[in-house]
């Protein structure tokens, strides 16, 4: 075959070959179209969880610094350990707590002791304890934190006569402070006087006197002096004088017992102003035992006496008595609860009952 013979080659499948030709530069190609935006990546904590980390974001952050809390957190924990409240672990809160307690002894020991704030009544499982704000009480397998006013509303599973519970008092970090016993007696036990501390004829001004007996169960009994028909009217100022004297002997008054002659003088028929006078003079609502026998003998009232026009937290004359016990003479003991109705004492059967205001 001669050298100049032409041979045709057919390529069924084209082949693309990149050939670099020395000293030759081709034109730039066209820009390609933009691709779609990629999705946002997960934050580091989510990536850690996806790869097996178990815990909160705070715990994950702690793990990055070797599980050690920040300096502010350490400072807050140290304050709480010493019974000094600090709102949170921010620098501002820690500094505020430190400055407000500067120069004071640590640990702080002037916190409020735990105490029973309301009357324990059989059949009522709800009661209130007082203590240091943000401390805790543990009772009947429940934990309740004291609010900013230092009160904890507690409920137990059973409140029958004879039931008792130990209420544990704990600090900010669950350090044990103390215990108190919560025991449910009978309603009548509210008026158990205990041992006599002192009896004194107290002058209320001029020739007006009243016999004041103080008992160690924070019970105060008032009895008339002299002629039953010539007794002083006990108003707000008189009750304040009685309280001022009693407070020199015992810490407070929980229960007040008033005899028949004094009750007949202080009581205005179908009026609840007497309750307000006692509350204002004594300083708070108290358990009350009143004797209306002489009042009835004088012909006052009819066959019944009404206590409180209504019992509600908005009524200044009755709100302090919600949760307190009321007894007339030897009648049943009545637990005062919030109601729009009168509380009525019936002379005929010597009974206190709730009734509608239609009576």
Secondary structure, DSSP 8 states (H G I E B T S, - for coil): --TT-------SS--------TT--------------------HHHHHHHTT--S-HHHHHHHHTTT---HHHHHHHHHHHTT---S-SSHHHHHHHHHHTTTS-SS-------EE-S---TT--EEEEE-STT-EEEETTEEEE--TTSEEEEE-S---TT-EEEEEEE-TTS-EEEEEEEE---GGGGG---SEEEEEEEEEETTEEEEEEEETTTEEEEE--S-TTS-----HHHHHHHHHHHTTTSS---EEEE-HHHHHHH--TT--HHHHHHHHHHSS--EEEE--HHHHHTT-SSSEEEE-S-B-TT-TTTGGGTT-EEEETTS--EE---BSSEEEEETTTTEEEEE-TT-
